[in-house]
Amino acid sequence: MKAILCSQYCQPDDLVLADVPDPVAGPGEAVIAIKAAALNFFDILMIQGKYQIKPPFPFSPAAEVAGVIESIGPGVTDLKVGDRVVASCGHNGAREKIALPAAGIVKIPDNLDYDRAAGIIIIYGTALHALEDRASPKPGETLAVLGAAGGTGLAACELGKLMGLKVIACASSEEKLAFARAHGAELTLNYAKEDLKEGLRKLTGGKGVDIIFDPVGGAYAEQALRSIAWEGRFLVIGFAAGDIPKMPLNLALLKGCDIRGVFWGAWTRQNPEKNRANLEKLVKWTAEGKISSHVDRTFPLAQTADALKVLAGRQAMGKVILHP
């Protein structure tokens, strides 16, 4: 079968399309013939050796896959050949087939296409965990989402609206803000044109923002924290801007606020049953049209480098999908 391989830490253009042996389903496993594999920003960090998870070489990028069960191993009873499914794999999704533990594979309904299914797991899983488990949300509270047109930001806008929060989308262009408005944002702020701290205080009538969802980091993080409400919650999601901010802790004291880390990957390993329930819920909501799982663009497997460069340039609004 074909696979995109990273054999040493490298840039997207250095990845290689190669032939590798077909996987075999071991005990408790199933082999998925991959129809769609979703990329995320951390795939770029992973192939560069800058991510906290460092798979052994050679590996493929892409941490989420959707496809069809091709074979099952001993002891698998809840899946059968031909089932349409989605799964998180951590890495190795940019290939034609993959063997994964059956316990982590979730069936998808016939009315949910593979592209949208592949994009559900990480961005919506992260956003749901962040807002439901870490943010202590109350209906009517304000939620400011940085990088609101990116994958995780878009998921936060949609889920925030579903939870009854007043969503403020923050992004760097009017096009991105219009996109966020179409996906649940009630208010918008262009931080390329307007000061983020003052803009958020103005939009909240001087009160400040109750919940800040930050997958961007960099210089915007401290500005956002300075706009937080008394007893607000600042959610640390990631660092798409590249720089990990160093926050003045006196702000936490003066605002009586919390800075809360959101490490979805580690949480899923400690809470597998709750994570599976979350994923099943997200699949159902996507099939029902309650969340969009919007696909920005798709690429054939051989153009994985081009797909990753779209993410690196922060050009994507929604998910970037590979077709093995």
C-alpha positions in Angstrom: 0.0 0.0 0.0 1.0 3.6 -0.4 2.0 5.8 2.6 3.5 9.2 3.1 6.6 8.7 5.2 8.6 10.9 7.5 12.0 9.1 8.0 13.8 12.0 9.7 12.7 15.4 11.1 12.0 17.5 8.0 9.8 20.0 6.3 6.6 19.1 4.3 8.5 19.0 1.0 10.8 16.4 2.3 8.1 13.8 3.0 8.2 10.8 0.7 5.4 8.7 -0.9 6.4 5.1 -0.5 5.2 1.5 -0.6 4.8 -0.2 2.8 3.4 -3.6 3.8 -0.3 -3.9 4.3 -1.3 -3.9 8.0 -2.7 -7.1 9.6 -5.4 -6.9 12.3 -4.1 -8.4 15.6 -6.2 -9.5 18.6 -8.7 -6.8 19.4 -7.9 -4.8 16.3 -9.5 -3.9 13.0 -8.0 -2.8 9.7 -9.6 0.4 8.2 -9.3 1.1 4.4 -8.9 4.8 4.7 -11.2 7.1 2.6 -10.3 10.4 4.3 -7.5 11.4 6.6 -7.6 14.8 8.4 -4.6 17.0 9.0 -4.0 19.3 12.0 -1.5 22.0 12.7 0.4 19.7 15.1 1.3 17.4 12.2 3.7 20.1 11.0 5.3 20.3 14.4 5.5 16.5 14.6 7.4 16.0 11.3 9.8 18.8 12.5 10.4 17.2 15.9 8.9 20.1 17.7 5.8 18.3 19.1 5.6 16.7 22.6 4.8 13.4 21.0 7.6 11.9 18.9 6.7 8.7 17.0 9.5 6.3 16.0 10.7 6.7 12.4 9.4 6.1 9.8 5.9 7.5 10.5 3.1 9.2 8.6 1.3 12.4 9.6 -2.5 12.6 10.0 -4.1 11.7 13.3 -7.7 11.1 12.3 -9.2 8.7 9.7 -12.5 7.7 8.3 -13.1 4.7 6.1 -14.4 1.2 5.8 -13.6 -1.9 7.9 -11.5 -4.2 5.7 -10.8 -7.0 8.2 -11.1 -7.7 12.0 -8.8 -9.6 14.4 -9.6 -12.2 17.0 -11.9 -11.1 19.8 -13.6 -8.2 17.8 -17.4 -8.6 18.1 -18.8 -5.1 17.7 -17.4 -4.4 14.2 -17.8 -6.2 10.9 -16.3 -6.0 7.4 -17.9 -3.2 5.5 -18.8 -1.0 8.5 -18.3 2.8 7.9 -16.2 4.1 10.7 -14.1 6.9 12.1 -11.1 6.7 14.5 -8.3 8.7 16.1 -4.8 7.2 15.4 -2.4 9.8 16.7 -0.3 9.5 13.6 0.1 7.2 10.5 -3.2 8.3 8.9 -1.6 9.5 5.7 -1.7 6.0 4.1 -4.1 3.7 2.5 -4.8 1.4 5.4 -4.3 1.2 9.2 -4.8 -1.3 11.9 -6.2 0.2 15.1 -7.7 -1.1 18.4 -11.4 -1.8 17.8 -12.3 -0.2 21.2 -11.4 3.3 19.7 -13.3 2.9 16.4 -16.7 4.5 16.2 -19.3 3.7 13.5 -20.8 6.5 11.4 -24.2 6.7 9.8 -24.7 6.5 6.0 -25.7 10.2 5.7 -22.3 11.4 7.1 -19.6 11.6 4.4 -16.0 10.4 5.1 -14.4 13.9 4.7 -16.6 15.5 7.3 -16.4 12.5 9.6 -12.6 12.5 9.5 -12.5 16.1 10.7 -14.7 15.6 13.8 -12.4 13.9 16.3 -9.6 16.2 17.3 -11.0 19.7 16.8 -14.5 19.0 18.1 -13.2 16.6 20.7 -10.8 19.2 22.0 -13.4 22.0 21.9 -16.0 19.9 23.6 -13.6 18.8 26.3 -12.4 22.4 26.8 -15.8 23.9 27.1 -17.7 21.1 28.8 -15.0 19.7 31.2 -12.6 22.6 31.7 -14.5 25.9 31.3 -17.3 25.5 33.8 -19.7 27.4 31.5 -22.9 29.0 32.5 -25.6 29.8 29.8 -25.4 33.4 28.7 -21.7 33.8 29.5 -19.4 35.3 26.9 -16.9 33.1 25.1 -14.1 34.8 23.1 -12.5 32.5 20.5 -9.1 33.4 19.1 -8.2 32.0 15.7 -11.9 31.6 15.2 -11.8 30.5 11.6 -9.3 27.8 12.1 -10.3 24.2 12.8 -10.4 24.2 16.6 -11.6 27.8 16.7 -14.5 27.1 14.4 -15.5 24.1 16.5 -15.4 26.2 19.6 -17.7 28.8 17.9 -20.3 26.1 17.0 -20.2 24.2 20.3 -20.2 27.5 22.3 -23.4 28.5 20.5 -24.9 25.0 21.1 -24.1 25.4 24.9 -25.9 28.8 25.1 -22.8 31.0 25.3 -22.5 34.4 23.6 -19.7 33.8 21.2 -17.2 36.5 20.2 -15.1 35.4 17.2 -11.6 36.9 17.0 -9.6 36.6 13.8 -7.2 38.4 11.5 -9.4 39.2 8.5 -12.9 40.2 7.6 -13.3 37.1 5.5 -12.5 34.9 8.4 -14.8 36.8 10.7 -17.7 36.5 8.2 -17.0 32.7 8.1 -17.1 32.5 11.9 -20.4 34.5 12.0 -21.9 31.9 9.7 -20.9 29.2 12.2 -22.2 30.5 15.5 -20.4 33.7 16.4 -22.7 36.5 17.6 -20.0 39.2 17.7 -16.6 39.6 16.0 -13.3 41.4 16.4 -10.5 41.8 13.8 -7.3 41.8 15.9 -5.3 42.8 12.8 -7.0 46.2 12.9 -8.2 46.6 16.5 -6.5 46.2 19.9 -7.6 42.9 21.3 -7.8 43.9 24.9 -9.7 47.1 24.4 -11.9 45.6 21.7 -13.0 42.7 23.9 -13.7 45.0 26.9 -15.8 47.2 24.6 -17.8 44.3 23.2 -18.6 43.1 26.8 -19.6 46.6 28.1 -16.5 46.9 30.2 -17.1 43.6 32.1 -14.6 41.5 30.3 -14.9 38.1 28.8 -16.0 35.1 30.9 -14.2 32.4 28.9 -11.2 32.8 26.6 -10.5 30.0 24.2 -6.9 30.4 22.9 -5.4 28.0 20.3 -3.1 30.7 19.0 -0.8 31.8 21.8 1.9 34.3 20.8 1.4 38.0 21.5 -2.4 37.7 21.5 -2.6 35.6 24.6 -1.6 38.2 27.1 -3.8 40.8 25.4 -6.7 38.5 25.7 -6.0 37.7 29.4 -6.0 41.4 30.2 -9.5 41.5 28.9 -10.8 38.7 31.1 -13.7 39.2 33.5 -13.5 38.7 37.3 -13.3 34.9 37.9 -13.0 34.3 34.2 -11.4 31.2 32.7 -8.6 31.3 30.2 -8.3 28.1 28.3 -4.8 27.2 27.0 -5.5 25.1 23.8 -2.3 25.5 21.7 0.2 27.8 20.1 -0.5 28.1 16.4 1.3 31.4 16.3 4.5 29.5 17.1 5.5 31.4 20.3 4.6 30.0 23.7 3.6 33.1 25.8 4.9 33.9 29.2 2.0 35.2 31.2 2.4 37.8 34.1 0.9 35.9 37.0 -0.1 39.2 38.7 -3.0 39.3 36.1 -4.4 36.0 37.5 -4.2 37.6 41.0 -5.8 40.9 40.0 -8.6 39.3 37.9 -9.3 36.5 40.3 -9.2 34.3 37.2 -8.1 30.8 36.3 -5.6 29.8 33.6 -6.6 26.3 32.7 -4.7 23.9 30.5 -6.5 21.8 27.9 -4.6 18.6 26.9 -7.2 16.6 25.1 -4.8 13.8 24.1 -3.8 13.0 27.7 -7.4 13.4 28.9 -8.6 10.8 26.4 -6.1 8.2 27.6 -7.3 8.8 31.2 -11.0 8.9 30.3 -11.5 6.5 27.4 -15.2 5.8 28.1 -16.1 9.5 28.4 -14.1 10.3 25.3 -15.9 7.6 23.3 -19.2 9.0 24.5 -18.1 12.5 23.4 -17.1 11.2 20.0 -20.4 9.3 19.5 -22.3 12.5 20.5 -20.2 14.6 18.0 -20.8 12.1 15.2 -24.6 12.3 15.9 -24.6 16.1 16.0 -22.7 16.3 12.7 -25.0 13.8 11.0 -28.0 15.9 12.3 -26.4 19.2 11.0 -26.0 20.7 14.4 -22.3 21.2 13.8 -20.7 21.6 10.4 -17.3 19.8 10.5 -16.6 22.1 7.6 -14.0 21.0 5.0 -11.8 23.8 3.6 -10.2 21.7 0.9 -9.0 18.2 0.0 -5.8 16.8 -1.5 -4.7 13.5 -2.9 -2.2 11.6 -0.8 0.7 12.5 -3.1 0.1 16.2 -2.4 0.4 15.9 1.4 3.2 18.6 1.4 0.9 21.1 -0.3 -1.9 20.3 2.3 0.5 20.8 5.2 1.7 24.2 3.7 -1.9 25.4 3.7 -2.1 24.8 7.4 1.3 26.3 8.0 0.3 29.5 6.2 -2.9 29.6 8.3 -4.9 29.7 5.1 -7.5 27.0 6.0 -11.0 27.8 7.3 -12.1 24.5 8.6 -10.4 21.1 7.9 -7.8 20.0 5.4 -8.4 16.4 4.2 -6.2 13.9 2.4 -7.7 11.3 0.0 -5.4 8.2 0.1 
